[in-house]
Amino acid sequence: MKSFSIFAIALCAVVCCSVADDTYTTRYDNINLDEILASKRLVANYVQCLVNGKPCSPEGTELRKILPEALKTKCAKCTPKQKEGAIKVITRVQKDYPEEWKKLAAKWDPTGEYFRAFSAEAQAQA
């Protein structure tokens, strides 16, 4: 199984603001991740939002808010659909946008601590 990571949690969501204590909102679960991932411009916009704090869409702003918690908890509040989205995002970003991937990892997980923990969790659930 391919590795998981920060951007996966992130964009799995392009998502999540916390509405309840047990899961993140499902408000963005119907976003077309394939459409976003097919657009270099959209991926670049999300990366700039997450890495440099550049202007963000409302989804990007919420994502920046929840990302630290999602990383620390291995996406514990993510729904199964959000985790499935994470798999899709990480696979595509690593393959199609390696430079953007490096920027995200450097910003959100410079030691690789969260990446390793989330990868282990994801493989255990596979």
C-alpha positions as a printed NumPy array, in Angstrom:
array([[  0.   ,   0.   ,   0.   ],
       [  1.256,   3.474,  -0.802],
       [  2.367,   5.726,   2.005],
       [  0.09 ,   8.328,   3.504],
       [  0.924,  11.802,   4.635],
       [  0.162,  15.297,   5.462],
       [ -1.372,  16.436,   2.225],
       [ -3.573,  13.379,   2.208],
       [ -5.002,  14.256,   5.545],
       [ -5.152,  17.787,   4.407],
       [ -6.906,  17.44 ,   1.146],
       [ -8.826,  14.353,   2.153],
       [-10.564,  17.018,   3.561],
       [ -9.999,  20.095,   1.628],
       [-12.304,  19.577,   4.307],
       [-12.8  ,  19.481,   7.753],
       [-13.887,  21.863,  10.344],
       [-14.925,  20.291,  13.564],
       [-18.635,  20.268,  14.221],
       [-18.736,  17.509,  16.739],
       [-16.13 ,  16.081,  18.987],
       [-16.104,  12.676,  17.309],
       [-15.71 ,  13.471,  13.589],
       [-14.956,  16.322,  11.229],
       [-17.74 ,  17.805,   9.172],
       [-18.846,  15.949,   6.083],
       [-19.745,  19.238,   4.39 ],
       [-16.905,  18.862,   1.87 ],
       [-17.04 ,  15.106,   1.341],
       [-18.567,  15.48 ,  -2.113],
       [-15.785,  17.664,  -3.47 ],
       [-14.407,  16.217,  -6.683],
       [-10.844,  15.378,  -5.614],
       [ -9.978,  14.108,  -9.089],
       [-10.839,  17.507, -10.553],
       [ -8.672,  19.302,  -7.998],
       [ -5.783,  16.887,  -8.441],
       [ -5.955,  17.214, -12.224],
       [ -5.395,  20.96 , -11.981],
       [ -1.861,  22.123, -11.336],
       [ -3.253,  25.571, -10.546],
       [ -5.658,  24.29 ,  -7.885],
       [ -3.029,  22.069,  -6.276],
       [ -0.595,  24.996,  -6.253],
       [ -3.23 ,  27.223,  -4.62 ],
       [ -3.86 ,  24.72 ,  -1.827],
       [ -0.14 ,  24.21 ,  -1.295],
       [  0.444,  27.97 ,  -1.092],
       [ -2.407,  28.251,   1.391],
       [ -1.081,  25.429,   3.572],
       [  2.615,  26.228,   3.325],
       [  2.837,  30.   ,   3.133],
       [ -0.474,  31.136,   4.523],
       [ -1.322,  32.793,   1.223],
       [ -4.993,  33.611,   0.647],
       [ -7.078,  30.491,   1.039],
       [-10.494,  29.336,   0.005],
       [-12.88 ,  28.812,   2.935],
       [-12.046,  25.091,   2.765],
       [ -8.317,  25.822,   2.847],
       [ -8.718,  28.115,   5.845],
       [-10.585,  25.426,   7.784],
       [ -8.035,  22.857,   6.712],
       [ -5.185,  24.945,   8.1  ],
       [ -7.063,  25.127,  11.401],
       [ -7.614,  21.377,  11.807],
       [ -4.452,  20.058,  10.184],
       [ -2.271,  20.09 ,  13.32 ],
       [ -4.84 ,  18.058,  15.253],
       [ -5.473,  15.679,  12.357],
       [ -1.755,  15.005,  12.065],
       [ -1.242,  14.451,  15.781],
       [ -4.203,  12.081,  16.051],
       [ -3.593,  10.177,  12.797],
       [ -6.832,  11.56 ,  11.432],
       [ -8.832,  10.075,  14.298],
       [-11.803,  12.341,  13.579],
       [-11.825,  11.588,   9.852],
       [-14.719,   9.595,   8.466],
       [-14.006,   6.498,   6.363],
       [-14.784,   8.524,   3.222],
       [-12.285,  11.187,   4.289],
       [ -9.615,   8.553,   4.905],
       [-10.355,   7.082,   1.465],
       [ -9.91 ,  10.576,   0.017],
       [ -6.612,  10.831,   1.862],
       [ -5.347,   7.706,   0.117],
       [ -6.297,   9.116,  -3.263],
       [ -4.725,  12.496,  -2.588],
       [ -1.446,  11.201,  -1.215],
       [ -0.987,   8.783,  -4.074],
       [ -1.577,  11.434,  -6.718],
       [  0.38 ,  14.24 ,  -5.067],
       [  3.426,  12.064,  -4.456],
       [  3.313,  10.834,  -8.05 ],
       [  2.202,  13.932,  -9.955],
       [  3.398,  16.831,  -7.763],
       [  6.619,  15.77 ,  -6.015],
       [  7.888,  19.32 ,  -5.464],
       [  4.641,  20.384,  -3.843],
       [  4.758,  17.233,  -1.731],
       [  8.215,  18.17 ,  -0.449],
       [  7.009,  21.643,   0.527],
       [  4.044,  20.266,   2.447],
       [  6.111,  17.666,   4.274],
       [  8.776,  20.24 ,   5.154],
       [  6.167,  22.592,   6.609],
       [  3.867,  20.189,   8.419],
       [  6.108,  17.248,   9.286],
       [  9.806,  18.122,   9.03 ],
       [ 10.88 ,  15.17 ,  11.206],
       [  8.586,  12.648,   9.526],
       [  7.034,  11.772,  12.897],
       [  3.41 ,  12.197,  11.817],
       [  4.041,  10.677,   8.417],
       [  5.378,   7.467,   9.972],
       [  2.588,   7.221,  12.544],
       [ -0.167,   7.838,  10.022],
       [  1.362,   5.403,   7.536],
       [  1.448,   2.67 ,  10.156],
       [ -2.169,   3.371,  11.117],
       [ -3.323,   3.351,   7.501],
       [ -1.548,   0.094,   6.723],
       [ -3.057,  -1.503,   9.825],
       [ -6.533,  -0.603,   8.578],
       [ -5.899,  -1.85 ,   5.035]])
